[in-house]
Amino acid sequence: MPEGDTVWRLAQRLGDALAGRPLTRCDLRVPRLATVDLTGREVLEVLSRGKHLLTRFEGGLTLHSHLRLDGAWKIYAPAERWRGGPAHQIRAVLGTTEHTAVGYRLPVLDLLRTTEESRVVGHLGPDLLGPGWDPEQALGRLLSAPDRPLGEALLDQRNLAGIGNVYKSELCFLLRASPWLPVGRLPRPERVPALAKKLLEANKHRPARTTTPWGYRPHPSEGSRGARPDRRLWVYGRAGRPCLRCGTAIRAADQDPASEERATYWCPACQPDRPDARPDPRPTD
């Protein structure tokens, strides 16, 4: 599932391709929007709010979309072949004379008045990449349910908007905290909003998400052979592999047993259940 930095970057690309130009083609392929035609309306801007996309048009209309697990927006030149998936997966086509944006497998697609955007994004907590970022408010929301497991609290978009499974796992590791530790027992909880903001800001321009020192510059032992793609992340996707800090095998489990989309990765040595039981870091190389 795309996370806040991916959606922010997508909003920039869609804005660069469409904003400031009138639509020459509009095809919204969902039943409730089948008769809608935005042709001739200028695209004013494309914004991200957490994991939500808001495409604003002149006349006070906003097209709201959400990628969820496998939705995607692809941008094509006029003569370019569309390669984002079969035609039956297309949910939206927005074209100008210069580019065409095609939305594939979009599980959420709504058209609403721009003045009513709060109906779809008003529930979100402070946006980690938004202009109104408020770390104090984010911290207050996180701590409003002190018995809630840290991993669940991080995923709740009502607390901080933009964190998904990857950042959930990476943040817990960097905080040296078990994803199941009650958030109210986390030492120095004020570190959470600051660290989350730092990670997403650092990655919003990177095509390959990186949370370790080795993912974007050579490890000293690698000489001039370049960055290590297999070391871009501390724990996410590394189940059964050695922890990059201490060598213990990384574990994986569902944060939420009711959802297969909530896989959590953690190091049982670096992230013990008790905050006072953390071992000293023992880098392996």
Residue frames relative to the residue before (quaternion, step in Angstrom):
aa qw qx qy qz dx dy dz
M 1.0000 0.0000 0.0000 0.0000 0.00 0.00 0.00
P 0.4760 -0.6794 0.4693 0.3026 3.63 -0.77 0.95
E 0.2829 -0.7567 0.5676 0.1588 3.56 -1.09 0.74
G 0.7876 -0.3964 0.2039 0.4254 3.53 -1.30 0.19
D 0.6640 0.5029 -0.3258 0.4473 3.59 0.97 -0.77
T 0.6302 0.5302 -0.3300 0.4613 3.59 1.07 -0.74
V 0.6758 0.4817 -0.2924 0.4752 3.58 0.93 -0.90
W 0.6084 0.5406 -0.3513 0.4628 3.61 1.03 -0.71
R 0.6740 0.4904 -0.2936 0.4680 3.57 0.91 -0.95
L 0.6328 0.5247 -0.3278 0.4657 3.59 1.03 -0.75
A 0.6340 0.5271 -0.3338 0.4569 3.59 0.97 -0.79
Q 0.6302 0.5226 -0.3355 0.4661 3.59 1.03 -0.76
R 0.6743 0.4973 -0.2972 0.4578 3.59 0.90 -0.90
L 0.6592 0.4931 -0.3112 0.4748 3.58 0.95 -0.84
G 0.6454 0.5188 -0.3229 0.4582 3.57 1.00 -0.78
D 0.6465 0.5189 -0.3170 0.4607 3.57 0.97 -0.84
A 0.7058 0.4762 -0.2620 0.4542 3.58 1.02 -0.81
L 0.8224 0.3055 -0.1129 0.4665 3.59 0.94 -0.89
A 0.6341 0.5949 -0.3495 0.3491 3.58 0.93 -0.87
G 0.7872 0.3045 -0.2553 0.4715 3.52 -1.08 0.85
R 0.7051 0.4040 -0.2506 0.5262 3.57 1.27 0.09
P 0.4462 -0.6672 0.5116 0.3067 3.60 -1.08 0.59
L 0.5097 -0.6273 0.4880 0.3296 3.55 -1.16 0.58
T 0.2051 -0.7503 0.6169 0.1199 3.52 -1.07 0.83
R 0.7777 0.1348 -0.0943 0.6068 3.55 1.31 -0.16
C 0.0668 0.7762 -0.6242 0.0587 3.55 -1.03 0.85
D 0.1133 0.7756 -0.6078 0.1272 3.55 -0.73 1.10
L 0.0283 -0.8011 0.5967 -0.0370 3.57 -0.35 1.29
R 0.1428 -0.8601 0.4895 0.0170 3.54 -0.21 1.33
V 0.4709 0.5620 -0.5285 0.4280 3.50 0.61 1.25
P 0.6390 -0.5960 0.3056 0.3782 3.62 -0.88 0.89
R 0.7230 0.4645 -0.2821 0.4265 3.60 0.76 -0.95
L 0.7369 0.3665 -0.2204 0.5236 3.60 1.26 -0.33
A 0.3445 0.7965 -0.4550 0.1999 3.58 1.28 0.08
T 0.7376 0.3984 -0.2382 0.4904 3.62 1.05 -0.62
V 0.4923 0.6648 -0.4312 0.3602 3.59 1.27 0.02
D 0.0024 0.7838 -0.6207 0.0171 3.57 -0.95 0.89
L 0.1219 -0.8161 0.5644 0.0255 3.55 -0.52 1.24
T 0.3055 0.7735 -0.5023 0.2368 3.58 1.26 0.25
G 0.7693 0.3212 -0.2679 0.4830 3.55 -0.93 0.97
R 0.6169 0.5288 -0.3557 0.4619 3.59 1.19 -0.36
E 0.4191 -0.6974 0.5229 0.2541 3.55 -1.01 0.81
V 0.3810 -0.6724 0.5817 0.2535 3.56 -1.09 0.76
L 0.2882 -0.7925 0.5165 0.1487 3.58 -0.58 1.12
E 0.7618 -0.2315 0.1967 0.5722 3.58 0.86 -0.95
V 0.2315 -0.7248 0.6262 0.1700 3.53 -1.35 0.31
L 0.0650 -0.8195 0.5687 -0.0278 3.55 -0.69 1.15
S 0.2640 -0.7117 0.6155 0.2119 3.53 -1.27 0.41
R 0.0566 -0.7455 0.6628 0.0415 3.52 -1.20 0.70
G 0.7736 -0.1212 0.0361 0.6210 3.55 -0.02 1.28
K 0.7744 -0.2702 0.2312 0.5233 3.56 -0.59 -1.17
H 0.5433 0.6116 -0.3876 0.4249 3.58 1.30 0.23
L 0.2369 -0.7480 0.6044 0.1380 3.56 -1.21 0.65
L 0.0847 -0.7847 0.6138 0.0177 3.56 -0.94 0.96
T 0.0789 -0.7841 0.6156 0.0104 3.57 -0.57 1.21
R 0.1607 -0.8285 0.5346 0.0431 3.56 -0.40 1.26
F 0.1598 -0.7863 0.5947 0.0498 3.54 -1.03 0.95
E 0.5890 -0.5303 0.4519 0.4094 3.52 -1.24 0.40
G 0.6943 0.4253 -0.3427 0.4686 3.52 -1.11 0.70
G 0.5472 -0.6784 0.3678 0.3242 3.56 1.29 0.18
L 0.5268 0.6100 -0.4297 0.4070 3.58 1.06 0.72
T 0.1243 -0.7792 0.6121 0.0519 3.56 -1.17 0.71
L 0.2286 -0.7327 0.6256 0.1397 3.53 -1.00 0.92
H 0.1510 -0.8063 0.5709 0.0335 3.55 -0.56 1.22
S 0.0622 0.7932 -0.6033 0.0539 3.57 -0.88 0.96
H 0.1144 -0.7572 0.6407 0.0553 3.52 -1.29 0.52
L 0.4092 -0.7559 0.4640 0.2141 3.57 -0.83 1.00
R 0.1636 -0.7993 0.5489 0.1817 3.58 1.14 -0.64
L 0.8521 -0.1739 0.1094 0.4814 3.59 -0.94 -0.90
D 0.8545 0.0014 0.0451 0.5174 3.62 0.67 -1.00
G 0.3361 0.7226 -0.5329 0.2845 3.59 1.07 0.59
A 0.0302 -0.8033 0.5948 -0.0039 3.58 -1.21 0.45
W 0.1937 -0.7076 0.6620 0.1534 3.51 -1.33 0.53
K 0.0795 -0.7852 0.6136 0.0232 3.57 -0.88 1.00
I 0.2430 -0.7733 0.5741 0.1158 3.55 -1.07 0.79
Y 0.0587 -0.8227 0.5650 -0.0202 3.56 -0.79 1.05
A 0.4764 -0.6134 0.5485 0.3096 3.52 -1.29 0.53
P 0.7198 -0.4843 0.2648 0.4211 3.62 -1.16 0.50
A 0.7906 0.3041 -0.1729 0.5025 3.63 0.84 -0.86
E 0.4797 0.6972 -0.4233 0.3235 3.57 1.25 0.05
R 0.4748 -0.6669 0.4976 0.2869 3.56 -1.07 0.75
W 0.4045 -0.7002 0.5321 0.2507 3.58 -0.99 0.84
R 0.0231 -0.8419 0.5371 -0.0471 3.56 -0.60 1.13
G 0.4278 0.7424 -0.4378 0.2722 3.62 1.18 0.35
G 0.7611 -0.2457 0.1763 0.5738 3.57 1.27 -0.19
P 0.6827 -0.4708 0.3426 0.4415 3.60 -1.25 0.11
A 0.6743 -0.5383 0.3345 0.3790 3.55 -1.19 0.60
H 0.6559 0.5322 -0.3354 0.4171 3.60 0.99 -0.72
Q 0.6376 0.5173 -0.3352 0.4621 3.62 1.25 -0.16
I 0.5215 0.6372 -0.4167 0.3851 3.60 1.26 -0.12
R 0.1422 -0.8051 0.5742 0.0443 3.55 -0.84 1.04
A 0.8130 0.0543 -0.0145 0.5795 3.61 1.14 -0.47
V 0.0481 -0.7621 0.6452 0.0224 3.54 -1.14 0.76
L 0.0134 0.7784 -0.6252 0.0554 3.56 -0.73 1.15
G 0.0205 0.8465 -0.5281 0.0642 3.57 -0.39 1.20
T 0.1237 -0.7288 0.6665 0.0963 3.52 -1.26 0.65
T 0.7040 -0.4385 0.3145 0.4618 3.58 -1.21 -0.10
E 0.7428 0.4260 -0.2172 0.4687 3.59 1.17 -0.52
H 0.8152 0.0506 0.0042 0.5770 3.58 1.03 -0.70
T 0.1813 -0.7383 0.6336 0.1439 3.51 -1.36 0.36
A 0.1793 -0.7635 0.6136 0.0915 3.56 -0.85 1.03
V 0.0949 -0.8021 0.5896 -0.0017 3.55 -0.76 1.13
G 0.2043 -0.7913 0.5682 0.0959 3.55 -0.77 1.08
Y 0.1423 -0.8069 0.5722 0.0344 3.56 -0.65 1.16
R 0.8781 0.0469 -0.0313 0.4752 3.55 -1.14 0.77
L 0.2645 0.7852 -0.5203 0.2069 3.58 1.05 0.70
P 0.2736 -0.7918 0.5198 0.1671 3.63 -0.47 1.10
V 0.7551 0.2420 -0.1461 0.5915 3.58 1.26 -0.41
L 0.1958 0.7464 -0.6155 0.1602 3.57 -0.78 1.07
D 0.1119 0.7975 -0.5751 0.1440 3.56 -0.46 1.25
L 0.2088 -0.7320 0.6306 0.1511 3.54 -1.23 0.55
L 0.1033 0.7987 -0.5813 0.1162 3.57 -0.76 1.04
R 0.6167 -0.5067 0.4284 0.4237 3.52 -1.31 0.16
T 0.5571 -0.6193 0.4353 0.3416 3.56 -1.01 0.82
T 0.6424 0.5304 -0.3211 0.4505 3.58 1.07 -0.68
E 0.7129 0.4276 -0.2468 0.4981 3.59 1.24 -0.27
E 0.2829 0.7918 -0.5023 0.2019 3.61 1.19 0.41
S 0.5661 0.6131 -0.3898 0.3895 3.58 1.13 -0.50
R 0.5372 0.6237 -0.4058 0.3972 3.59 1.18 -0.36
V 0.7842 0.3188 -0.1664 0.5057 3.59 1.06 -0.70
V 0.7911 0.2437 -0.1560 0.5390 3.61 1.16 -0.38
G 0.4546 0.7238 -0.4304 0.2902 3.58 1.25 -0.05
H 0.6308 0.5474 -0.3344 0.4366 3.59 1.18 -0.44
L 0.5444 0.6607 -0.3909 0.3381 3.58 1.21 -0.40
G 0.4644 -0.6385 0.5370 0.2970 3.51 -1.26 0.58
P 0.7631 -0.3284 0.2471 0.4988 3.60 -1.24 -0.13
D 0.3914 -0.7313 0.5209 0.2017 3.55 -0.90 1.04
L 0.4458 -0.7319 0.4521 0.2476 3.57 -0.58 1.18
L 0.7737 0.2720 -0.1619 0.5488 3.60 1.13 -0.54
G 0.5212 0.6588 -0.3983 0.3685 3.55 1.24 0.30
P 0.6386 -0.5556 0.3713 0.3816 3.60 -1.21 0.37
G 0.7284 0.4255 -0.2456 0.4776 3.59 1.15 -0.47
W 0.1884 0.8183 -0.5240 0.1425 3.59 1.14 0.56
D 0.0070 -0.7987 0.5989 -0.0582 3.56 -0.83 1.08
P 0.2611 -0.8132 0.4966 0.1546 3.62 -0.05 1.23
E 0.6315 0.5379 -0.3459 0.4384 3.59 1.03 -0.69
Q 0.6512 0.4954 -0.3146 0.4813 3.56 0.99 -0.80
A 0.6302 0.5337 -0.3325 0.4555 3.58 0.99 -0.82
L 0.6577 0.5020 -0.3083 0.4695 3.58 0.92 -0.89
G 0.6503 0.5225 -0.3206 0.4487 3.57 0.92 -0.83
R 0.6618 0.4939 -0.3098 0.4713 3.56 0.98 -0.78
L 0.6285 0.5370 -0.3380 0.4498 3.60 0.99 -0.80
L 0.7527 0.4114 -0.2089 0.4696 3.56 0.90 -0.95
S 0.4658 0.6977 -0.4411 0.3189 3.60 1.24 -0.04
A 0.7423 0.2110 -0.1553 0.6168 3.60 1.26 -0.36
P 0.1391 -0.8683 0.4690 0.0825 3.62 0.45 1.20
D 0.6712 0.4981 -0.3101 0.4530 3.60 1.13 -0.44
R 0.5164 0.6566 -0.4130 0.3628 3.59 1.25 -0.14
P 0.5284 -0.6273 0.4553 0.3464 3.64 -0.94 0.78
L 0.6034 -0.6057 0.3870 0.3453 3.54 -0.99 0.89
G 0.6591 0.5266 -0.3225 0.4293 3.60 0.86 -0.91
E 0.6630 0.4919 -0.3049 0.4748 3.58 0.96 -0.84
A 0.6488 0.5272 -0.3206 0.4454 3.58 0.96 -0.85
L 0.6537 0.5144 -0.3153 0.4568 3.58 1.03 -0.77
L 0.6810 0.4965 -0.2922 0.4521 3.58 1.03 -0.72
D 0.5813 0.5967 -0.3747 0.4070 3.58 1.17 -0.50
Q 0.3440 -0.7808 0.4894 0.1799 3.57 -0.41 1.24
R 0.5576 0.5860 -0.3965 0.4341 3.59 1.25 -0.14
N 0.6475 0.4917 -0.3170 0.4884 3.59 1.27 -0.27
L 0.7523 -0.1042 0.1128 0.6406 3.55 0.72 -1.17
A 0.2826 -0.7831 0.5317 0.1555 3.59 -0.72 0.99
G 0.7180 0.4481 -0.3319 0.4167 3.55 -0.78 1.06
I 0.6250 0.5417 -0.3453 0.4435 3.61 1.23 -0.23
G 0.0717 -0.7797 0.6216 0.0233 3.55 -0.96 0.97
N 0.8122 -0.3019 0.1861 0.4632 3.56 -1.28 -0.29
V 0.6345 0.5344 -0.3477 0.4370 3.58 0.98 -0.77
Y 0.7293 0.4199 -0.2557 0.4758 3.58 0.69 -1.05
K 0.5600 0.5845 -0.3971 0.4326 3.60 1.08 -0.56
S 0.7077 0.4532 -0.2650 0.4727 3.57 0.79 -1.03
E 0.6834 0.4920 -0.2968 0.4505 3.58 0.88 -0.89
L 0.6418 0.5197 -0.3268 0.4595 3.59 0.98 -0.76
C 0.6453 0.5122 -0.3272 0.4628 3.58 0.90 -0.87
F 0.6483 0.5098 -0.3266 0.4617 3.59 0.96 -0.80
L 0.6957 0.4775 -0.2863 0.4539 3.59 0.81 -0.96
L 0.6601 0.4733 -0.2980 0.5014 3.58 1.20 -0.50
R 0.3512 -0.7484 0.4757 0.3003 3.61 1.32 -0.16
A 0.5359 0.6221 -0.3898 0.4169 3.58 1.04 0.78
S 0.5067 -0.6227 0.5030 0.3203 3.55 -1.07 0.74
P 0.5196 -0.6351 0.4621 0.3363 3.63 -0.98 0.71
W 0.6910 0.4601 -0.2702 0.4876 3.60 1.24 -0.39
L 0.4292 0.6854 -0.4720 0.3510 3.59 1.25 0.14
P 0.4746 -0.6488 0.4937 0.3317 3.66 -0.81 0.85
V 0.5270 -0.6821 0.4025 0.3082 3.54 -0.75 1.06
G 0.6292 0.5526 -0.3339 0.4326 3.58 1.13 -0.56
R 0.6798 0.4647 -0.2910 0.4870 3.59 1.23 -0.29
L 0.4560 0.6924 -0.4455 0.3379 3.56 1.26 0.07
P 0.3996 -0.7018 0.5245 0.2697 3.63 -0.73 0.95
R 0.8533 0.0318 -0.0573 0.5172 3.56 -1.01 0.84
P 0.0147 -0.8513 0.5245 -0.0027 3.62 0.63 1.05
E 0.5453 0.6278 -0.4063 0.3787 3.60 1.17 -0.39
R 0.5453 0.6153 -0.4018 0.4032 3.59 1.24 -0.24
V 0.5779 0.6395 -0.3790 0.3368 3.59 1.08 -0.68
P 0.7069 0.4298 -0.3030 0.4730 3.67 0.62 -0.92
A 0.6529 0.5271 -0.3255 0.4358 3.59 0.95 -0.83
L 0.6898 0.4705 -0.2842 0.4711 3.58 0.92 -0.90
A 0.6272 0.5294 -0.3402 0.4589 3.59 1.00 -0.77
K 0.6464 0.5141 -0.3114 0.4700 3.58 0.96 -0.88
K 0.6534 0.5276 -0.3121 0.4441 3.58 0.91 -0.91
L 0.6797 0.4978 -0.3006 0.4469 3.60 0.87 -0.91
L 0.7017 0.4595 -0.2887 0.4617 3.59 0.81 -0.93
E 0.6279 0.5209 -0.3440 0.4648 3.59 1.01 -0.72
A 0.6712 0.5093 -0.3048 0.4442 3.59 0.93 -0.86
N 0.7647 0.3991 -0.1954 0.4666 3.58 1.09 -0.66
K 0.4977 0.7041 -0.4283 0.2704 3.59 1.15 -0.27
H 0.7246 0.3720 -0.2520 0.5226 3.61 1.19 -0.34
R 0.5917 0.5873 -0.3656 0.4140 3.60 1.24 -0.02
P 0.4161 -0.7043 0.5095 0.2670 3.62 -0.86 0.85
A 0.7510 0.2613 -0.1637 0.5839 3.60 1.19 -0.55
R 0.3926 -0.7480 0.4865 0.2229 3.57 -0.47 1.22
T 0.0348 -0.8124 0.5795 -0.0537 3.56 -0.88 1.02
T 0.0391 -0.8032 0.5943 0.0127 3.57 -0.96 0.91
T 0.6679 0.4661 -0.2960 0.4990 3.61 1.26 -0.07
P 0.6056 -0.5582 0.4037 0.3983 3.61 -1.20 0.25
W 0.6953 0.5187 -0.2770 0.4134 3.60 1.12 -0.58
G 0.5812 0.6300 -0.3728 0.3554 3.58 1.17 -0.32
Y 0.7980 0.2754 -0.1382 0.5180 3.59 1.09 -0.60
R 0.7661 0.1532 -0.1785 0.5982 3.60 1.23 0.14
P 0.6359 -0.5699 0.3443 0.3902 3.60 -1.05 0.61
H 0.4393 -0.6290 0.5676 0.2986 3.51 -1.15 0.70
P 0.6239 -0.5739 0.3550 0.3940 3.65 -0.96 0.72
S 0.6842 0.4928 -0.2963 0.4485 3.58 1.00 -0.73
E 0.6429 0.5600 -0.3175 0.4151 3.59 1.25 -0.30
G 0.3869 -0.7291 0.4904 0.2798 3.60 1.21 -0.11
S 0.7636 -0.3429 0.2705 0.4756 3.58 -0.85 -0.95
R 0.4148 0.7483 -0.4457 0.2634 3.58 1.21 0.30
G 0.6156 -0.5995 0.3398 0.3823 3.56 1.23 0.10
A 0.7259 -0.4366 0.3186 0.4254 3.53 -1.40 0.00
R 0.4285 -0.6935 0.5259 0.2426 3.54 -1.29 0.42
P 0.3221 -0.7746 0.5051 0.2029 3.64 -0.26 1.17
D 0.6742 0.4987 -0.3012 0.4540 3.59 1.09 -0.67
R 0.7133 0.4017 -0.2543 0.5150 3.59 1.27 -0.01
R 0.3271 0.7649 -0.4999 0.2411 3.57 1.12 0.51
L 0.7835 0.2329 -0.1094 0.5656 3.58 1.09 -0.74
W 0.5437 -0.6457 0.4345 0.3142 3.56 -1.08 0.75
V 0.8522 0.0372 0.0316 0.5209 3.59 0.70 -1.03
Y 0.6010 0.6060 -0.3848 0.3515 3.62 0.95 -0.74
G 0.8371 0.1506 -0.1504 0.5039 3.55 -0.87 1.03
R 0.6222 0.5727 -0.3243 0.4240 3.61 1.26 0.12
A 0.1974 0.8140 -0.5276 0.1417 3.61 1.11 0.49
G 0.8154 0.2250 -0.2015 0.4939 3.55 -0.90 1.03
R 0.6347 0.5094 -0.3324 0.4766 3.58 1.24 -0.25
P 0.5971 -0.5975 0.3823 0.3746 3.62 -1.11 0.51
C 0.5440 -0.5958 0.4892 0.3312 3.52 -1.13 0.75
L 0.4666 -0.6964 0.4744 0.2688 3.57 -0.91 0.91
R 0.6697 0.4754 -0.3043 0.4827 3.58 1.22 -0.27
C 0.8543 0.1307 -0.0264 0.5024 3.61 0.73 -1.01
G 0.5354 -0.6637 0.3910 0.3464 3.61 1.21 -0.19
T 0.4953 0.6467 -0.4372 0.3813 3.62 1.23 -0.11
A 0.5512 -0.6225 0.4387 0.3409 3.58 -1.05 0.73
I 0.4232 -0.6940 0.5296 0.2424 3.56 -0.90 0.99
R 0.2182 -0.7774 0.5793 0.1111 3.56 -1.02 0.83
A 0.1552 -0.7723 0.6094 0.0898 3.55 -1.29 0.41
A 0.1176 0.7624 -0.6299 0.0900 3.55 -1.14 0.73
D 0.5545 -0.5858 0.4622 0.3685 3.56 -1.27 0.27
Q 0.4122 -0.6926 0.5347 0.2540 3.56 -0.79 1.02
D 0.7620 0.1673 -0.0770 0.6208 3.53 1.05 -0.87
P 0.3821 -0.7606 0.4717 0.2303 3.66 -0.34 1.19
A 0.6567 0.5241 -0.3174 0.4397 3.59 1.15 -0.49
S 0.7630 0.3211 -0.1774 0.5323 3.60 1.23 -0.20
E 0.3374 -0.7455 0.5425 0.1903 3.56 -0.79 1.02
E 0.6029 0.5713 -0.3514 0.4321 3.59 1.28 -0.14
R 0.6540 0.5411 -0.2985 0.4363 3.59 1.27 -0.04
A 0.1771 0.8097 -0.5411 0.1425 3.61 1.02 0.66
T 0.1270 -0.7827 0.6084 0.0325 3.53 -0.97 0.98
Y 0.1567 -0.7712 0.6129 0.0709 3.56 -1.01 0.88
W 0.1301 0.7972 -0.5797 0.1075 3.57 -0.96 0.83
C 0.4004 -0.6670 0.5717 0.2608 3.51 -1.35 0.38
P 0.3728 -0.7652 0.4716 0.2305 3.64 -0.47 1.10
A 0.6465 0.5041 -0.3308 0.4674 3.62 1.19 -0.38
C 0.7294 0.4171 -0.2372 0.4876 3.59 0.87 -0.93
Q 0.7774 0.2778 -0.1324 0.5487 3.58 1.19 -0.53
P 0.0242 0.8319 -0.5533 0.0339 3.62 0.51 1.09
D 0.6318 -0.5566 0.3896 0.3732 3.54 -1.26 0.41
R 0.7142 0.3804 -0.2387 0.5369 3.57 1.17 -0.59
P 0.4684 -0.7063 0.4464 0.2872 3.63 -0.68 1.02
D 0.7065 0.4657 -0.2738 0.4571 3.61 1.11 -0.59
A 0.6320 0.5582 -0.3225 0.4301 3.59 1.28 0.11
R 0.3624 0.7651 -0.4752 0.2397 3.59 1.18 0.36
P 0.3681 -0.7206 0.5362 0.2403 3.59 -0.88 0.87
D 0.5701 -0.5410 0.4674 0.4047 3.53 -1.27 0.25
P 0.5300 -0.6337 0.4440 0.3469 3.60 -0.96 0.75
R 0.0747 -0.7880 0.6106 0.0245 3.55 -1.02 0.84
P 0.2033 -0.8120 0.5325 0.1254 3.61 0.23 1.20
T 0.4101 -0.7306 0.4980 0.2236 3.55 -1.02 0.83
D 0.8071 0.0033 -0.0212 0.5900 3.60 1.16 -0.30
